[in-house]
Structures are given as structure tokens and as C-alpha cells.
Amino acid sequence: MEFKNEFPVVNPMIVYREEFDDWAVLFDPDTNETFGLDPVSSFIWKKLDGKHSIKTILSELEKECEGGIPEDAPKHVKEFLTDMEN
């Protein structure tokens, strides 16, 4: 799977609201849609600043997670980014 941007950036129109225990909610004012983010997705969202590559995000995620990350984590991160892009 190829991702369009190796240094992804969030849409500045999307409202990010962190709730409790690193769970968060995204709100798209253009569509009135909301999306829930678990702590891992929230961690990734915060790194989407155009300064972090996908590889760097995965590396920082691995450092953050006790016990490491699953082998297929890169696939899941790219799927999450594709979902967010869509």
C-alpha cells in the first residue's frame, strides 16, 4: 500500500477534542460527522503535523507502548491514515 504523503498533516478544519485517558473525538464541521479515537489513534493524530514521517510515528509509538507493537502495526497505521484522509 502506498501512502500519498510520507509526512502527513491533519486537516486544520477538523476539531480534535481529547476526552479522558487519551481517548478523543474528531468533529468535521463541513459534514457534521464525529469520529472516536482510541488512545493509539489519538497518539498518531497528535503526530500528524507534517514534521513526523510515518516511519518516525511508528518508532515513537513503539517507544510509547510497553511490550512493543504488533508486526502488522505499519499496515494498521497506514489504514488509519487512509481512513482519515478519506
MODELLER restraints for C-alpha pairs under 7 A, 6 or more apart:
rsr = mdl.restraints
at = mdl.atoms
rsr.add(forms.Gaussian(group=physical.xy_distance, feature=features.Distance(at['CA:3:A'], at['CA:78:A']), mean=6.96, stdev=0.5))
rsr.add(forms.Gaussian(group=physical.xy_distance, feature=features.Distance(at['CA:6:A'], at['CA:53:A']), mean=5.38, stdev=0.5))
rsr.add(forms.Gaussian(group=physical.xy_distance, feature=features.Distance(at['CA:6:A'], at['CA:54:A']), mean=5.85, stdev=0.5))
rsr.add(forms.Gaussian(group=physical.xy_distance, feature=features.Distance(at['CA:7:A'], at['CA:50:A']), mean=4.81, stdev=0.5))
rsr.add(forms.Gaussian(group=physical.xy_distance, feature=features.Distance(at['CA:7:A'], at['CA:51:A']), mean=6.23, stdev=0.5))
rsr.add(forms.Gaussian(group=physical.xy_distance, feature=features.Distance(at['CA:7:A'], at['CA:52:A']), mean=5.66, stdev=0.5))
rsr.add(forms.Gaussian(group=physical.xy_distance, feature=features.Distance(at['CA:7:A'], at['CA:53:A']), mean=4.42, stdev=0.5))
rsr.add(forms.Gaussian(group=physical.xy_distance, feature=features.Distance(at['CA:7:A'], at['CA:54:A']), mean=6.52, stdev=0.5))
rsr.add(forms.Gaussian(group=physical.xy_distance, feature=features.Distance(at['CA:8:A'], at['CA:48:A']), mean=5.45, stdev=0.5))
rsr.add(forms.Gaussian(group=physical.xy_distance, feature=features.Distance(at['CA:8:A'], at['CA:49:A']), mean=6.74, stdev=0.5))
rsr.add(forms.Gaussian(group=physical.xy_distance, feature=features.Distance(at['CA:8:A'], at['CA:50:A']), mean=5.21, stdev=0.5))
rsr.add(forms.Gaussian(group=physical.xy_distance, feature=features.Distance(at['CA:9:A'], at['CA:48:A']), mean=4.69, stdev=0.5))
rsr.add(forms.Gaussian(group=physical.xy_distance, feature=features.Distance(at['CA:9:A'], at['CA:49:A']), mean=4.83, stdev=0.5))
rsr.add(forms.Gaussian(group=physical.xy_distance, feature=features.Distance(at['CA:9:A'], at['CA:50:A']), mean=4.78, stdev=0.5))
rsr.add(forms.Gaussian(group=physical.xy_distance, feature=features.Distance(at['CA:10:A'], at['CA:48:A']), mean=5.63, stdev=0.5))
rsr.add(forms.Gaussian(group=physical.xy_distance, feature=features.Distance(at['CA:10:A'], at['CA:49:A']), mean=6.63, stdev=0.5))
rsr.add(forms.Gaussian(group=physical.xy_distance, feature=features.Distance(at['CA:13:A'], at['CA:28:A']), mean=6.97, stdev=0.5))
rsr.add(forms.Gaussian(group=physical.xy_distance, feature=features.Distance(at['CA:14:A'], at['CA:26:A']), mean=6.48, stdev=0.5))
rsr.add(forms.Gaussian(group=physical.xy_distance, feature=features.Distance(at['CA:14:A'], at['CA:27:A']), mean=5.69, stdev=0.5))
rsr.add(forms.Gaussian(group=physical.xy_distance, feature=features.Distance(at['CA:14:A'], at['CA:28:A']), mean=4.94, stdev=0.5))
rsr.add(forms.Gaussian(group=physical.xy_distance, feature=features.Distance(at['CA:14:A'], at['CA:29:A']), mean=6.97, stdev=0.5))
rsr.add(forms.Gaussian(group=physical.xy_distance, feature=features.Distance(at['CA:15:A'], at['CA:26:A']), mean=5.51, stdev=0.5))
rsr.add(forms.Gaussian(group=physical.xy_distance, feature=features.Distance(at['CA:15:A'], at['CA:27:A']), mean=5.00, stdev=0.5))
rsr.add(forms.Gaussian(group=physical.xy_distance, feature=features.Distance(at['CA:15:A'], at['CA:28:A']), mean=6.50, stdev=0.5))
rsr.add(forms.Gaussian(group=physical.xy_distance, feature=features.Distance(at['CA:16:A'], at['CA:24:A']), mean=6.97, stdev=0.5))
rsr.add(forms.Gaussian(group=physical.xy_distance, feature=features.Distance(at['CA:16:A'], at['CA:25:A']), mean=5.95, stdev=0.5))
rsr.add(forms.Gaussian(group=physical.xy_distance, feature=features.Distance(at['CA:16:A'], at['CA:26:A']), mean=4.73, stdev=0.5))
rsr.add(forms.Gaussian(group=physical.xy_distance, feature=features.Distance(at['CA:16:A'], at['CA:27:A']), mean=6.67, stdev=0.5))
rsr.add(forms.Gaussian(group=physical.xy_distance, feature=features.Distance(at['CA:17:A'], at['CA:24:A']), mean=5.50, stdev=0.5))
rsr.add(forms.Gaussian(group=physical.xy_distance, feature=features.Distance(at['CA:17:A'], at['CA:25:A']), mean=5.26, stdev=0.5))
rsr.add(forms.Gaussian(group=physical.xy_distance, feature=features.Distance(at['CA:17:A'], at['CA:26:A']), mean=6.42, stdev=0.5))
rsr.add(forms.Gaussian(group=physical.xy_distance, feature=features.Distance(at['CA:18:A'], at['CA:24:A']), mean=4.15, stdev=0.5))
rsr.add(forms.Gaussian(group=physical.xy_distance, feature=features.Distance(at['CA:18:A'], at['CA:25:A']), mean=6.41, stdev=0.5))
rsr.add(forms.Gaussian(group=physical.xy_distance, feature=features.Distance(at['CA:22:A'], at['CA:39:A']), mean=4.85, stdev=0.5))
rsr.add(forms.Gaussian(group=physical.xy_distance, feature=features.Distance(at['CA:22:A'], at['CA:42:A']), mean=6.63, stdev=0.5))
rsr.add(forms.Gaussian(group=physical.xy_distance, feature=features.Distance(at['CA:23:A'], at['CA:37:A']), mean=5.73, stdev=0.5))
rsr.add(forms.Gaussian(group=physical.xy_distance, feature=features.Distance(at['CA:23:A'], at['CA:38:A']), mean=4.92, stdev=0.5))
rsr.add(forms.Gaussian(group=physical.xy_distance, feature=features.Distance(at['CA:23:A'], at['CA:39:A']), mean=5.04, stdev=0.5))
rsr.add(forms.Gaussian(group=physical.xy_distance, feature=features.Distance(at['CA:23:A'], at['CA:42:A']), mean=6.52, stdev=0.5))
rsr.add(forms.Gaussian(group=physical.xy_distance, feature=features.Distance(at['CA:24:A'], at['CA:36:A']), mean=5.94, stdev=0.5))
rsr.add(forms.Gaussian(group=physical.xy_distance, feature=features.Distance(at['CA:24:A'], at['CA:37:A']), mean=5.01, stdev=0.5))
rsr.add(forms.Gaussian(group=physical.xy_distance, feature=features.Distance(at['CA:24:A'], at['CA:38:A']), mean=6.70, stdev=0.5))
rsr.add(forms.Gaussian(group=physical.xy_distance, feature=features.Distance(at['CA:24:A'], at['CA:42:A']), mean=6.25, stdev=0.5))
rsr.add(forms.Gaussian(group=physical.xy_distance, feature=features.Distance(at['CA:25:A'], at['CA:34:A']), mean=6.68, stdev=0.5))
rsr.add(forms.Gaussian(group=physical.xy_distance, feature=features.Distance(at['CA:25:A'], at['CA:35:A']), mean=5.62, stdev=0.5))
rsr.add(forms.Gaussian(group=physical.xy_distance, feature=features.Distance(at['CA:25:A'], at['CA:36:A']), mean=4.64, stdev=0.5))
rsr.add(forms.Gaussian(group=physical.xy_distance, feature=features.Distance(at['CA:25:A'], at['CA:37:A']), mean=5.91, stdev=0.5))
rsr.add(forms.Gaussian(group=physical.xy_distance, feature=features.Distance(at['CA:26:A'], at['CA:34:A']), mean=5.41, stdev=0.5))
rsr.add(forms.Gaussian(group=physical.xy_distance, feature=features.Distance(at['CA:26:A'], at['CA:35:A']), mean=5.01, stdev=0.5))
rsr.add(forms.Gaussian(group=physical.xy_distance, feature=features.Distance(at['CA:26:A'], at['CA:36:A']), mean=6.38, stdev=0.5))
rsr.add(forms.Gaussian(group=physical.xy_distance, feature=features.Distance(at['CA:27:A'], at['CA:33:A']), mean=5.85, stdev=0.5))
rsr.add(forms.Gaussian(group=physical.xy_distance, feature=features.Distance(at['CA:27:A'], at['CA:34:A']), mean=4.46, stdev=0.5))
rsr.add(forms.Gaussian(group=physical.xy_distance, feature=features.Distance(at['CA:27:A'], at['CA:35:A']), mean=6.56, stdev=0.5))
rsr.add(forms.Gaussian(group=physical.xy_distance, feature=features.Distance(at['CA:28:A'], at['CA:34:A']), mean=6.36, stdev=0.5))
rsr.add(forms.Gaussian(group=physical.xy_distance, feature=features.Distance(at['CA:44:A'], at['CA:57:A']), mean=6.79, stdev=0.5))
rsr.add(forms.Gaussian(group=physical.xy_distance, feature=features.Distance(at['CA:47:A'], at['CA:57:A']), mean=6.67, stdev=0.5))
rsr.add(forms.Gaussian(group=physical.xy_distance, feature=features.Distance(at['CA:58:A'], at['CA:74:A']), mean=6.95, stdev=0.5))
rsr.add(forms.Gaussian(group=physical.xy_distance, feature=features.Distance(at['CA:62:A'], at['CA:68:A']), mean=5.34, stdev=0.5))
rsr.add(forms.Gaussian(group=physical.xy_distance, feature=features.Distance(at['CA:62:A'], at['CA:69:A']), mean=5.64, stdev=0.5))
